[in-house]
Structures are given as structure tokens and as C-alpha cells.
Amino acid sequence: MVDTIAIKRVGIRDYLSIDIEAWMNNPDDMDFKPRTKISGNTFSISSATTGKEMARVELDEEQMEAAERDRQVELRVKFGVQGMHGRLNHIHPIIADGKAKKLANANWKTVQPIQFN
């Protein structure tokens, strides 16, 4: 299950585009089912499993216009796992290429319908 979601950037591409960071509790967790909603000019992301609101952001006039026109949002998600991703305290270089490596982050992009209230 998702521990926390942070909205990093809101922009307009083909659709309203929102970059988010989703932090999972463990690496075997696959429970990420986002649902998007707009109430007034507030965009929110909630979990379909629990119904709990995970993140919200205020949209400006141009972003609201794009959301109302398309009634869809492009979510660009960067996943991380608590305790596995983040800042490296001890660098362990790979001798073959001479560079320090850290765990890869999974990225995901999807187009979700927006529910308007």
C-alpha cells in the first residue's frame, strides 16, 4: 500500500500533467490504485482501495480550463520504497565502471479520468 504521495509539479502538455512521488511501504507492495477528483479548484488524489485522500493541490485558471476541457489527467509517477530509496550514506562503487550506483526507481505514466464535484 502507498505510504505517502507528494505532488511535485503541475503543468499542461496534451492533458493536465501532474508529477507525483509515491512512497511504498515495502518492495513487494503492488497496491497503487489512484483516483482523481476536482472540487472547486482543488485537485486531489485518493486511494481506490481505502478511499483515503493522499494529496491535494490548488489549480490555477489555465490548469482548470485544461482539466475541464479534457476531463482527464496524465499522472507521471515516480515510485520509491521506504528504507530502500533516497539518499545514499555509504557509496559502494562498482569496480567495472568506476561509478557508485543506487537502486533504480520505477517510473509510471498513466492517463486517469477526473471526477468533478
N, C-alpha and C positions, 0 to 999 in steps of 0.2 A: 504494500500500500504506500501511497505517496505520503511522505512526512510533511514537506512544505513545498510551496510553489512561489517563485518570485518572478514578477513581471519586469523584464529588463529593458524592453524597447517597444514602442508602439509607432507604427508607420503605415504608409499606404503603398502597396505595389499593385498587383492585379486586383487584390482584395484588401481589406483591412488586415494588416500583418502584425502579429504580436509575438515577440521573442520571449520565451519563459525558461526558467531553470526549474526542473523538477527533481527534488531530492528524495530518493527512495530509502526505505529502512534497511533492506538487505539486497544482495545482488541477485537472488533468485525470485524477487518480487516482480510480478508482471501486471499488477493491478493498477493500471492508469487508464481511466475512462473519463476524460474531461467532458463537461457540458458547459456551454457558454450562454450567457444571458446579458441583456441590457435593460436596465431600469433607469429611466430618465436619461442621463448622460454617463451613467456608471456602468462599465463593462466588468463582468465578474466571471470567474472560472470556478466551477464546483465539481465535486466527485459524483459520478453517477452511482457508485456503489453505496456511499454513505449519505449523499445529499449535502454534505458539508461544504460551505464556501471556502475555497482555498486562497484566492487572490482577487483583488479588485483594483481598478484604475479608472480615473476620470478621463473621458474622451473630449477632445476639442470639437469645434463645429465641423471642420473638414473631415475628421475621422468619423464622426456621427453620420455625416452625409454618405460616406463610402459604405458604412455598415448598413444603413437603411436601403441604399441602392442595391447592394449585392445580397444582403441578408445572410452572409457567410463571412467567416474569418479564417485566415491562414495562421495556424499555430505552428511556430518553429520552436521545438522543444529540445533542450539540452538536458540529458539525464545525468545525475550523479548519485552515488551511493554513500550514505553517511559512513565515515571511517575509511573509505577506500579512495575517494577523490578529494581534491583540494590541494592545499599547499604541501609540497614535499619538504620534509625536515631533513631527511638523510638521502643524499643523492647517491644512487648506485649506478655507475656508468656501465654501459655495455661495451666491452673492450673492442668488439668487432668494428664498431663505427665511432667509438670515442665520445659518444654523446650520452647524457643522462636521460633516462626515459621515465615517464609516469604512465599510469593506467589511462587507456583510451576512454574518452567519453562517448556515449551513444547519442546520436542526434536523430531527430524525427521531425517530419513535416507533414501536416495534415490540414485539410480544409473541413471546418466544422460549421454546421448551421447555427445561427444565432436565434435564441428565443427572446422576443421582445415583450416587456410588461408595461 
